[in-house]
Amino acid sequence: MVHAAQGGAPYQVEIEAGGHAILADEPPANGGGGKGPDPFELVLSGLAACTLITLRMYAERKQWAGFSISGRFRHRREGGQHLIDRELEVTGVPDAAGMERLGDIVEKTPVTLALKAGFAISTRLNHGAAART
């Protein structure tokens, strides 16, 4: 469960996720203060975390000494389509077969599969007491 509320500046959003506070904001070019990641950066952050955690778990099961992973994730739009570029730097994989297996696994991480499949989103608007006159 994630809870979100309008922050102190026009486009800031105070988010509580799993007991952790996150501040989201739009960049100055979009009228925000740039005080936190923008919404698409938050989506990319979830994908990045899932990707690196899943591959780390696999490497630990394989007992690959010296395994290390980092990545760059970028959102872009092309012809109305949302695209994500994911580039990973991996060390400590013993052979080409291991790299091939990581390539298979990365495409099946939970967040990757969810993003590729899409989400059905249900929305309910409630008229809050503060808005009533």
N, C-alpha and C positions, 0 to 999 in steps of 0.2 A: 504494500500500500504506500502510495506517495500522497503527501498533502502539499498543496501549493496555495500561496496567497500573494496578492499584490504587494510589492515592496515599496520602499520609500521614494524611489524615483519612478517616472512614468512607465518605463518598460521593464523594470526590475521585478523578478518573481522570487520570492523566498520559498524554497522547497525543502521539505523534510522527507527523506527517504531512508528507511531502515534506521531511524534515530540519528541520521547524519544531516547536517544543514548544508544546503547548496544554494548559491545565489546565481540566478540566471539573468541575463540582460542582453539587450540588442547592442550591436556595435554603434559607435558614434555616427557612422555613415547612415545608419537607419534610425537615428534619433535617440538612441540609447546612450548609456554612460560607459558601456564596455566593462562593467564591473564583474562580469562573470561570463561563462560560456553562453553562446546563443542556443536556441532550441535544437538546431541541427548538430551543433557540437556536442550537445548532451546525448543525442541519439548515437553519434559516432563513438562517444565515450563508452556507452554500453556495449557496443559491438567490439570495441578495442579490449575492454576488460574481459568479455566472454572469450574472445579469440585467444588472448595471451594466457588466461587461466586454463582453458581447455587444453591448449598445447603443452603447457607446463605440467599438467596432470598426466598427460600421455608420456611425456619425457621421464617423469618420475617413475611411472610404472615400468618403463623400459630401462630404468636405472642408467640413463645417459649422463655421464659425468661431464661437467662443464657446460651443460645446456643453458643457453641464454636466448631470450627473444625480446625484440622491441619492434615497434611498427609505426607507420604513418597512415592515417585514415583521412580521406578527403571526400566531402560531399560536393557534387556539382550537378547542374541541370543542363540537359542537352535535348533540344527539341521537345520540351515539356516533360521529359522523363527525368526522374531522380536517379543519379548514379553514385555509387560509392567506390572509390579507389582505395584498395587495401594493399599496402606494401610492407612486407615483414622481413626483418633481418634476423637470421637464426644462426647460432653457433652451437657446437657440441653435438651435432647429429653425426653418427659414425659413418654413414654411407649413403649412396644415392637412393637405395630402397627406403631408408628412413625418411629422407626428404620427400620422396614420392608419397609415403604414408601420411606425412604431415599435410601435404597438399590435399589429400583426400579428406582428412579430419577437419581441416580449416573450413571446408565447404559445408560441413555438417555440424558446426557448433550450434548450440541452441538459438542464440540470437541471430546468427546468419540465416538459419532455416526460417525463423519467424519473420525476419525482414523480407526474405525472398517470397514467402507465402502470402504476406500481407496480413493485416489485422482487420477484424470486424470490430468497429468501435461503436458502443452504445453510449448515448448521451442523455442525461436528464437534467433539465434546468429547474432549479428551485428558486422561488421568490424569497429572498432573504429578509429577515426582520428589519435589518438596517435600511433597506430600500423602501420599506413601506411608509406611507404618510398618513 
